[in-house]
Amino acid sequence: MDILKVTSENFEQEVLKSEKVVLVDFYADWCGPCKMLSPVMEEIAKENEDIKVVKINIDNQRDLALDYDVMSIPTVVAIKNGQEIDRLVGFADKSEILNLIK
């Protein structure tokens, strides 16, 4: 499954109402660790049909970053049934990210 870029306009439908567990990658284009995390998130998206992976650019979607108390990036938030279940701040490897949803 491809990574979907989410905005405040489609956040509720794509994330909160998703039937799958959603990994939300809060990032910025200028962020070095975010660029390092991007291929890891792409790999997770391609290998796991039961997980939805989305990206939110904090520079364009400040309201969503504030709603989720994103203080530093990258931040990956795991959301299940519309509720945050766990999060990681900073670069993480694939196994650490997948552990968010176990």
N, C-alpha and C positions, 0 to 999 in steps of 0.2 A: 504494500500500500504506500502511496506517495505521501510525503509530508505536506500538510495543508497550512497555508498562512492564514491566521485568524485575526479578525478585527473585532472591535466592540459590536459591530453590526451583526456578525454571525457567531459570536462567542457562545451565546446561550444555546443555539441550535447545534453547533458543532461540538461543543465541550460539555456543557451542563446537561443537555438532553441526550447525549451519546449513550448508546447501549453498551459500548465497549469502554474499557478503562482507557483514559486519555492521559498521555504524557505531554505536558505543556512546556515547551522550551522558550523561556523568556530570554531574549538576546538583543544585541545591537550590532549593526554592520561594522562599527569601528572596534569591536571588542575581540581581542586576540584569542582568549580562551573560548569564546563563543564560536569562533571559526574552527578551532580545534575540535569542539564538541559536535559540530554539524555532521561530519561523516559518521560519527558514532550513532547519532540519532537517525540518520538515513538507513544505516544498517539495521537498527532495531525496527524501523518501519517496514523494511523489506522482508525481514525474517519472521515477523510476528503479525499474522493476520488478525489476531484477537486483541491487538492494541492499536489505538489510534494515536498518531504522533502529530502534534501541531506546533507551529512556531508563532511567537508574538514578538514583534519588534517594539521594544519599550519606548523608542523615540517617537514612534507613530501612534502608539496605544498607551499613553501614560496612565489613562484611567484604569485600564486592566492591571497594569503594573502596581498601581496604588492599591487597588482592590485586593490584590494578593500579597501586599507588603513585600514586594520585590525590592530589596535594598542593594543587592549587588548581582552582577550577571557573570556567567550564565546561571540561571536558576531553573531547575526542572521540577515541576509540580505534577504529582500524580493525582488524578481526579477520577473518582468512581461514583456513579449515581449522583452526580452533581456536587459531590463533597470532596474536599482535599483529604487525601489519605496519607500523603507523605511528600517530602521534598528534599532536594539536594541543591546545595549552593556551591558554585565553582565547577571546574572540570571534573568529570567522573568517567570511569570506564563503563563498558557495556554491562558488565555483571552488577556493578553498583546501581546503575539506573534500573535494571530489571528487578533488582531486589526491592525497589520502591513499591512494586505492585504485588509482591508475594504475600 
